[in-house]
């Protein structure tokens, strides 16, 4: 048995709940030190999406057969609706002085470690590049501008995880919950796409390093220590009978030659529990 498999099995056995005990977590939780649930990048151009809350005629029962629905055009308004329905805010709650948001994609402990990115080859007023979606404001932060020589990629969605948001409460089990929340996010995105007559294609053969390059996650100087994001997946949004071939190498080149901007704001936490070892995620990722 090689060392990578041993590492994975050790992590699994150490962090799973058992009949006789719960898995170990942080010894205490400082509720005043909860990580910020909303990622912001300062120094980016901001794209304000159309106001959320559109009424749709699509019935929920029809979403299991998106191919039967008329495909809506690929416009900024519809892109905004896709992001709203998949990752946007669904409600605000308040108890005493505490106020918190709920989102369309469920999350363990409502901590929301999943971050969403949009990669566009240029549509209407949306310039070609890589954008970070800010659910709090329903806006896009343009992280990268592509050159004029951009491959036709249709529209891509990238997802990543901020492990610290989960580790603050769940310790080493955070990796499990991040993967769980990733499944929620994919499901929400699939249903959101279906409301527009669109579908999603998971780019399963894309490596973590390639995803990190495309989303700018390998630009460690743009993130605070211990607050970087782990690459999870890329998927293509297919509009109607979209059978175009996709070349991830061309997209990687576009991000390598593009102009990046912005740095991640601090998540405002003290990182008292450094319980997620990078070694484990190197093997698990």
N, C-alpha and C positions, 0 to 999 in steps of 0.2 A: 504494500500500500504506500503510495507516494506521499510526500509531506503535505501537499495541497489538500488531498483528501482527508488526511489526519487532522489538519487544521479545521476543515469544514465540520467534520464529525465532532471534534472537541467543542467547537463553538455551539453546535446544535445541542449536544448533551449538557453543556454548562448553562445554557440559557432557556431551556424548556421547562415548563411547569411539570411537576410530578404529583402523584396522588398524595404523597406525604408532605409536600411542601411546595410553595411557590418559588419561581426562579428569583434569584437575588436581584435586587434593584438598588437604587440610591438609598442610603440610610435615612435621609430626610429630604424634604422638598421645600425650597424657599419660594413661596408663591409670589413674592415681590420681585423675584429674579427670573421670571418666566421669559424665555426668548421671544422676541418680536415675531408674530405670525406672518408679517408682511415684509417681503424682501423689496428693497428699493435700491436702484443704482443712481447715484448722483453723477451729474455731468453728461447725461444722455439727452438726446432730442426726444420730446414726449409727443406721442400721437394720441389724441383724445378720440376714443371710439364713440360711435353713435350711442345715444342714451339707451340704457338697458330697459327691458320691460315690455318688449313687443308681444302682441297677441299672435298666436299661431293657430291655424285651422287644422293642423295635423293631429290626428287622434293617437293616443298613447299605444293603442292596440296595433297601429300601423307601423310602429317603429321596429318591429321584428322583421319587417319585409321592406327595407329602405329602397330596394330596387323597383318597387311598385310606386314610389313617390316621385313626382316630377322634381328633377334636380334644379335647385335655385342657382342663379348666376353667382360667380365668384366675385363678390363686391366687398368693399370694406365694411358695409353695414352687416352683411351676412357673416363675414369673418368675426366681427364683434359679437354677433349673436352666438356663433359657435363657441367662442371663449366664455361668454357669459353663462351659457347653459351647462358647459362642462366644468368650469373652474371658478365661476363668479360667485358673488355673495348672494345668499338666498334670504337671509334675515339677520337682524341684530337682536340680541337679548340683553337684559339688564337685571341684576339683583343687587340692591343696595348701591354701593359706589362702583361695583364691577360691571363692565359692559364688554360683550364679546360678540364676534361675528360667527355666523354659520355659512357654510358654502355648499354649492351643489354637489361637490365631490366629498363624500364622507371621509372622516379622518379619525384615527385612534386618539382618544383623549382630546379631540378637536385641536390638535397641535399643528396640523397641516405642514408636514415636512416637504411635500411635493411642490416643485416650482415648474411653471409652464413657459415654454419659449415657442415663438413662431418664426419660421424661416420662409421668406417670400422672395420670389424672383421678380416681383414688381406687379402690382395690381392697382389700377386706378390711381389714387393719391398715396398708396402705400409703397414707398420706395423699396427697392430690393435690399434685403439684408436680414439680420438676426434681431429679433425683438423679444424682450422679456415682458410677460403679461403681469400687470399689477391689479389683482382682483379688488383691492381696497378702493381704487380710484377708477377702475375699468378703463385703464390706459395701457399703451404699449411704450416701453422704453427701448429706443433703437440702440442696440449694443454694437452692431457692426453694419457698415455701409459696404455693399458689394460694388465692384467696378462695373463698367458697361458690359463687359464680356461675361455675362452670367448665364449659367445653364438653366434651361427650362425645367424647373423642379415642381411645377404646380405649387402646392402649399404643404409645408411640413410642420409638424408639432413635435417638439422635444420635451422630455420630462426628466427632471433630476430630483435628488433628495438632499435636504439639509439634515444630516443625521443628528446634529446637536439638538435640534428642536425636540426630537423624540428621546434622546439620551438624558436630557434634563429630567425627565419623569420616569423613563423605563430602563435606564442604564444600558447594559449590553444588549438587551432584547430590542433595542431601538431598530437595529437592522431588520429584524422580523417585521416590525410594525411599518417601517418605511416601505418594505416590499408589499405588505398588505394594502397600504394606502395607494401604492402605485396601481394595484389591481382595481381599486375603486376609481382612480382617475381615468384609467383606460376604459372602463365600463361607462363612465359619465361622458367621455369624449365620443364613444361609439354611438350612444343615444343622441347626443347633441348633433352629431353629423347626420344621423338618420332624419332628424326633424327637417333638414334642408335637402333631403334626397341624396346626401353624400354618404361616403363610407370611408373607412380607414384601412390602411395597409401597413402592418407592422414591419419595419425593416429589420428583421430578426438577425441578419448576418452582419450587421454593423457593430464593430467592436467598441468597447468602452472608450478607448483612446480616440477613435474617430468621432464618437458622440461628444466627448469633451472638447475636441477641436472645433466642431461645428457650433457648439453652444457657448464657447469661450470659457469653459469651466477649467481648462488647463492654464488659464491666465491667473496664476495663484496670487500675483501681486495685486490683483483687482479685488481680492477678498481678505477679510480680517482673519487672523490666525484662528484655527479651529472652526471657522464658519464657512468653509468652502462647500461646494455642492458635489455630490457624487453623480456621475452620468448614469442614466437608467435606460432610456430608449429614444428612438426616433420613429415616427410613423408619418406616412404620406396621406394627405386628405385627397380622396378621389372624388371628382365631381362628374357625375353622369358616367358615360362610357369612356372613362379615362384609362387608356391602356398604354400610355407612353412609358418607355423604358426609363429607368432611373439609374444614374451613375453617381454613386456617393463620392467617388474620387474627384469629380468635377466640383462638387459642392465643397469638399474639403479645400480644394485649391482656391475657391472663391473666398472662403473664410481666412485663408492664409494670406491672400493678397488684399483683403478688404481692410477698411479703416475701423479700428475698435475705439470705443469711448466708454466712459463711465467706470465707477468703482462702487462696490457694494457697501452700503451703509452697515454699521455694526448692528447686530441683533440685540445688543444691549443686555448681555447676560455675563455673569462672572465666570462661567465654566468651572464650577467647583468640582464637578464629577467628570474627569477625563477617563471615562470607562470604555470608550470604543477605541480599540487599537487599530491603527492603519493596517497592520499586518493582516488582520482578519478580513478586512474589506478588499485588500489587494487580491486575496485568494477567492473571496466570495463574489466579487464584482464580475 
